[in-house]
Amino acid sequence: MDMNQIEARLSALEKELAEAKLQIARHESAQQIANLMCRYENLHSSHRWKEQEECFALKTPGVRAIFNGAVYEGAEGIRSHYTGLLAAAEKNVSGRLYAHELLTPAIEVAGDNQSAKAYFSSLGFETLVMPDGRRKSLWSFCKFRFGFVKEDGEWKIYRFDMHGTFNTPFDGPGWSEEPYLIGFANMDVDNSDPRWAPNAVINRDPDGNPLYVTLRTDTPFCDIHNFQPEFIKPYDTWDEGWDELYGGRKFKPNGPEAMSELKMDPKATYVKEPFRTPSKPEEYPELWVIPG
């Protein structure tokens, strides 16, 4: 074997070694992200909001969380939701439980190991405080889509997109009859308080189709029937713009100006459909909150 052959073989081995190290690093990243999400959900159940918001990449431009169409942008937006809204809504947690176990995990670390995305289902348990103070046990099911980046050498949540599918009474009626009861009552928190207002509320794509619709037997648009949020695929480097939702759809905030741009079928049932849908507004008017 001459010198040229030795050098070529050495170069090939160095390339294989670099690729192997990258693959190992990506697997390690996936495990670290799984640990991060376990910590995030346990902090949620423990009502430790300050520590939970610190799971986010608060120093990184573009950090964002979306909860059923309510958009919280930047570090201040994240804080307004966790140590603002949630902390105010759950001052008294006696007899109350909020637990969302993460199921069916899919974690895709970018080929360059600089970012990652994940998709989870979540079967959980919540407590609804009724207007008269009674506690009501709920089954909860939702879909999560996450984006992650490294901040100060540690994996952090960069994007969070939560789609609630149903919050339904533990002892019936079920998800077909009473699909979505909110997890805390307005007696706990003023939803109009500007301190924790979202940056925007979105629930339709540019064609007027709902982006955030809970499970409903009277509409074909519910998230779970339409694979929302969209699933993740292998990718090489971060590819999502700051001003886009997952899947490349542009933000369309609610409001007269935004709605006038949408192509909507006035005969469709989704035109007046709120994303929070208690089935008996006449019985619990305090819970019947339609964003817009």
Backbone torsions as a table, in degrees:
resi	resn	phi	psi	omega
1	MET	NA	121.5	-178.1
2	ASP	-83.7	177.1	-174.3
3	MET	-63.6	-38.8	179.6
4	ASN	-61.3	-41.2	178.9
5	GLN	-66.4	-39.8	179.1
6	ILE	-63.3	-44.6	-179.9
7	GLU	-64.8	-38.7	179.0
8	ALA	-65.6	-41.9	179.6
9	ARG	-67.1	-40.1	178.2
10	LEU	-62.6	-41.3	178.8
11	SER	-62.9	-41.4	179.0
12	ALA	-64.6	-41.1	179.2
13	LEU	-65.0	-39.4	178.0
14	GLU	-64.0	-38.8	178.2
15	LYS	-65.7	-43.8	178.8
16	GLU	-62.6	-39.8	179.8
17	LEU	-64.8	-43.0	179.0
18	ALA	-62.9	-41.3	179.2
19	GLU	-65.9	-40.8	179.2
20	ALA	-64.4	-41.6	178.3
21	LYS	-62.6	-39.5	179.1
22	LEU	-65.6	-42.3	179.0
23	GLN	-63.3	-41.4	177.9
24	ILE	-63.3	-42.9	179.6
25	ALA	-62.8	-37.7	179.0
26	ARG	-67.0	-39.8	176.4
27	HIS	-64.7	-40.4	176.8
28	GLU	-63.5	-38.6	178.1
29	SER	-62.5	-43.0	179.4
30	ALA	-60.0	-40.7	178.9
31	GLN	-67.6	-40.4	178.3
32	GLN	-63.9	-37.7	178.1
33	ILE	-67.7	-40.4	176.2
34	ALA	-60.0	-41.2	178.0
35	ASN	-65.8	-39.4	178.1
36	LEU	-59.7	-44.7	-177.7
37	MET	-69.8	-33.3	174.6
38	CYS	-63.3	-43.5	178.2
39	ARG	-63.4	-44.3	-179.1
40	TYR	-57.3	-48.2	-176.5
41	GLU	-70.2	-36.0	178.3
42	ASN	-70.3	-34.8	174.7
43	LEU	-64.7	-36.6	177.8
44	HIS	-61.8	-48.6	-179.2
45	SER	-63.8	-27.4	-179.0
46	SER	-89.9	0.6	179.3
47	HIS	60.5	33.5	179.6
48	ARG	-98.4	77.3	-167.9
49	TRP	-68.5	-38.8	-179.3
50	LYS	-61.5	-45.0	179.1
51	GLU	-68.8	-32.9	179.9
52	GLN	-68.1	-42.9	179.8
53	GLU	-67.0	-24.1	177.8
54	GLU	-74.7	-5.2	171.3
55	CYS	-74.3	-12.4	-179.1
56	PHE	-90.5	155.6	177.7
57	ALA	-80.1	74.1	-172.2
58	LEU	-69.5	-16.2	179.5
59	LYS	-94.2	-5.0	-172.5
60	THR	-101.0	123.0	178.1
61	PRO	-57.4	138.3	178.4
62	GLY	97.2	-2.3	179.1
63	VAL	-61.1	138.9	-171.3
64	ARG	-155.0	144.6	171.9
65	ALA	-132.2	137.4	179.2
66	ILE	-126.2	123.6	179.8
67	PHE	-117.8	103.8	-179.3
68	ASN	49.5	41.9	176.2
69	GLY	93.2	-9.4	175.6
70	ALA	-86.9	118.0	-171.0
71	VAL	-100.5	126.1	176.4
72	TYR	-117.0	111.8	-174.5
73	GLU	-101.2	140.4	173.2
74	GLY	72.2	174.5	-177.9
75	ALA	-60.4	-40.8	-178.8
76	GLU	-66.4	-36.9	177.0
77	GLY	-64.3	-43.0	178.0
78	ILE	-60.8	-45.8	-178.7
79	ARG	-64.6	-37.9	-178.6
80	SER	-64.0	-27.6	178.9
81	HIS	-80.6	-47.3	-172.8
82	TYR	-82.1	-62.9	-179.2
83	THR	-85.7	3.9	173.3
84	GLY	-105.0	-85.7	-174.1
85	LEU	-60.1	-54.4	-175.0
86	LEU	-66.3	-40.5	178.6
87	ALA	-63.3	-38.8	179.2
88	ALA	-70.9	-35.8	-176.5
89	ALA	-74.2	-21.2	-173.5
90	GLU	-125.1	43.8	176.7
91	LYS	-64.4	-39.5	178.0
92	ASN	-110.6	107.1	-176.6
93	VAL	-105.6	13.7	179.3
94	SER	-59.2	125.6	178.7
95	GLY	71.8	13.0	-176.8
96	ARG	-116.0	143.1	-178.4
97	LEU	-134.5	133.4	172.9
98	TYR	-135.0	104.2	-177.3
99	ALA	-135.6	126.8	180.0
100	HIS	-127.4	99.3	178.0
101	GLU	-77.8	136.5	-179.7
102	LEU	-87.6	128.6	-176.6
103	LEU	-124.0	166.1	176.1
104	THR	42.7	57.5	-176.4
105	PRO	-70.3	140.2	170.5
106	ALA	-132.9	113.7	-178.2
107	ILE	-118.7	122.0	177.7
108	GLU	-115.0	112.6	175.5
109	VAL	-90.2	134.1	-178.4
110	ALA	-58.2	152.9	179.7
111	GLY	-57.7	-28.9	179.8
112	ASP	-91.0	0.4	177.5
113	ASN	62.7	23.1	-179.3
114	GLN	-103.3	-10.7	178.3
115	SER	-154.4	172.6	179.7
116	ALA	-157.6	161.6	175.7
117	LYS	-135.2	152.7	-179.5
118	ALA	-146.1	156.4	-178.7
119	TYR	-136.7	131.3	-179.6
120	PHE	-137.2	149.5	160.8
121	SER	-96.8	158.1	179.6
122	SER	-145.4	117.3	170.1
123	LEU	-99.6	120.5	-173.8
124	GLY	-134.7	-173.4	-175.2
125	PHE	-138.1	131.7	-179.1
126	GLU	-134.4	164.6	177.2
127	THR	-119.8	123.5	175.9
128	LEU	-97.6	125.1	174.9
129	VAL	-91.5	116.9	-178.3
130	MET	-74.8	161.8	179.7
131	PRO	-56.6	-27.2	179.2
132	ASP	-90.4	6.7	177.1
133	GLY	94.7	-11.1	178.6
134	ARG	-67.0	148.9	176.0
135	ARG	-96.0	139.7	178.6
136	LYS	-127.9	127.5	-178.8
137	SER	-81.9	137.2	-177.1
138	LEU	-127.1	142.8	160.9
139	TRP	-81.7	143.1	178.7
140	SER	-134.0	136.3	176.4
141	PHE	-137.5	134.2	-179.7
142	CYS	-151.9	170.1	176.6
143	LYS	-118.3	138.1	178.7
144	PHE	-119.8	140.5	169.4
145	ARG	-130.1	125.7	-174.7
146	PHE	-119.1	152.9	165.6
147	GLY	-123.3	147.7	-176.9
148	PHE	-134.2	146.8	171.0
149	VAL	-136.5	164.2	175.0
150	LYS	-90.1	132.8	177.3
151	GLU	-131.4	121.1	-175.1
152	ASP	53.9	37.8	176.4
153	GLY	79.4	5.4	-177.2
154	GLU	-123.1	138.7	178.6
155	TRP	-68.9	134.0	179.8
156	LYS	-135.9	159.0	176.4
157	ILE	-75.8	127.2	-179.8
158	TYR	-106.6	-39.5	177.9
159	ARG	-133.3	141.4	-180.0
160	PHE	-139.7	124.8	-179.0
161	ASP	-130.8	107.9	-176.9
162	MET	-108.4	126.9	175.9
163	HIS	-116.6	110.5	175.2
164	GLY	-75.2	134.3	178.8
165	THR	-100.7	-50.4	171.6
166	PHE	-155.0	145.9	165.2
167	ASN	-124.5	103.4	-170.4
168	THR	-128.9	150.2	-175.7
169	PRO	-56.5	137.1	179.7
170	PHE	-60.9	-36.5	-175.6
171	ASP	-105.7	20.5	176.7
172	GLY	87.0	157.9	-3.1
173	PRO	-65.1	165.4	-172.1
174	GLY	-93.5	-162.2	-174.0
175	TRP	-67.2	-22.0	177.7
176	SER	-76.8	-34.8	-176.8
177	GLU	-93.1	-35.6	-176.2
178	GLU	-138.4	78.1	-165.3
179	PRO	-75.4	-29.8	-171.9
180	TYR	-149.1	101.3	171.6
181	LEU	-104.4	134.3	-178.3
182	ILE	-72.2	155.1	-169.0
183	GLY	-83.3	-11.2	173.8
184	PHE	-146.1	151.0	-172.7
185	ALA	-90.1	160.4	-179.3
186	ASN	-66.7	-14.0	177.8
187	MET	-69.8	-17.8	179.0
188	ASP	-84.9	-32.0	-170.6
189	VAL	-153.2	143.4	176.3
190	ASP	-88.2	108.6	-176.9
191	ASN	-64.1	-18.9	-178.4
192	SER	-89.2	-1.0	-178.5
193	ASP	-61.1	120.2	-175.9
194	PRO	-65.7	-15.0	-178.5
195	ARG	-65.5	-28.7	-179.3
196	TRP	-127.6	26.6	176.6
197	ALA	-71.4	140.9	176.0
198	PRO	-67.8	158.9	176.7
199	ASN	-67.9	-31.1	-179.3
200	ALA	-161.0	159.9	173.3
201	VAL	-125.7	122.9	-178.2
202	ILE	-125.3	141.5	173.7
203	ASN	-149.1	13.6	178.1
204	ARG	-141.6	150.0	175.5
205	ASP	-88.0	177.4	-177.2
206	PRO	-59.7	-18.1	178.4
207	ASP	-92.8	1.4	178.8
208	GLY	91.8	-0.4	179.2
209	ASN	-80.0	141.2	-177.8
210	PRO	-63.5	138.3	173.0
211	LEU	-95.8	-27.1	-175.9
212	TYR	-129.8	93.4	179.5
213	VAL	-132.5	126.4	-179.9
214	THR	-75.0	173.1	-178.4
215	LEU	-62.8	118.4	179.0
216	ARG	-135.4	135.9	179.5
217	THR	-76.8	-13.1	-175.6
218	ASP	-104.8	16.6	178.2
219	THR	-147.6	145.8	177.0
220	PRO	-88.0	4.3	-168.6
221	PHE	-97.1	3.0	-173.3
222	CYS	-61.8	150.8	-173.8
223	ASP	-54.9	-48.4	-171.6
224	ILE	-67.7	-27.8	176.5
225	HIS	-75.6	-21.2	-175.5
226	ASN	-115.0	18.7	175.5
227	PHE	54.8	51.2	175.3
228	GLN	-113.2	136.7	-3.2
229	PRO	-68.6	160.7	-176.3
230	GLU	-65.1	148.0	-177.7
231	PHE	-72.0	161.4	-180.0
232	ILE	-95.9	154.2	178.3
233	LYS	-129.6	157.5	175.6
234	PRO	-57.5	143.6	-179.6
235	TYR	-151.3	161.5	-174.8
236	ASP	-93.0	-41.1	-178.7
237	THR	-149.8	161.4	-174.7
238	TRP	-56.5	133.6	-170.7
239	ASP	-134.9	19.7	-177.1
240	GLU	-113.0	124.5	-178.6
241	GLY	-68.2	158.8	-179.6
242	TRP	-63.5	-30.4	-172.8
243	ASP	-102.3	20.2	-177.5
244	GLU	-123.3	150.4	170.1
245	LEU	-80.1	167.7	172.4
246	TYR	-58.5	138.5	-178.1
247	GLY	93.3	-1.9	174.5
248	GLY	85.6	8.7	179.5
249	ARG	-84.5	136.8	-178.8
250	LYS	-73.9	152.3	173.5
251	PHE	-61.3	138.5	172.3
252	LYS	-133.7	85.3	179.9
253	PRO	-60.2	149.0	174.6
254	ASN	-68.0	160.3	179.0
255	GLY	135.3	160.1	-175.9
256	PRO	-55.2	-44.8	-177.4
257	GLU	-66.6	-44.9	-179.1
258	ALA	-67.1	-42.6	-176.7
259	MET	-66.5	-29.0	-178.9
260	SER	-67.8	-20.2	-179.1
261	GLU	-85.4	-12.0	-173.0
262	LEU	-86.3	147.7	176.3
263	LYS	-93.9	101.7	-173.1
264	MET	-121.6	143.3	176.4
265	ASP	-87.9	110.5	-176.3
266	PRO	-63.9	-15.5	-179.9
267	LYS	-90.4	-8.4	-176.1
268	ALA	-75.8	147.2	-177.3
269	THR	-70.7	-20.9	-175.1
270	TYR	-77.9	-9.8	-174.8
271	VAL	-59.0	-40.9	-176.7
272	LYS	-106.3	14.7	-172.7
273	GLU	-85.3	120.1	175.9
274	PRO	-78.4	161.9	178.6
275	PHE	-86.6	-12.6	169.2
276	ARG	-107.0	123.8	-169.9
277	THR	-133.9	68.5	168.4
278	PRO	-59.5	140.3	-171.0
279	SER	-82.7	-12.5	-176.4
280	LYS	-128.5	72.6	-177.3
281	PRO	-63.0	-29.2	-179.0
282	GLU	-70.3	-24.4	-179.7
283	GLU	-86.1	-36.6	-179.1
284	TYR	-129.3	71.2	-176.1
285	PRO	-61.6	-27.3	-179.5
286	GLU	-64.9	-22.9	-177.8
287	LEU	-93.4	-8.8	-175.0
288	TRP	-88.0	86.2	-175.3
289	VAL	-114.9	114.6	179.2
290	ILE	-105.1	115.9	-179.1
291	PRO	-69.6	155.0	177.1
292	GLY	144.9	NA	NA
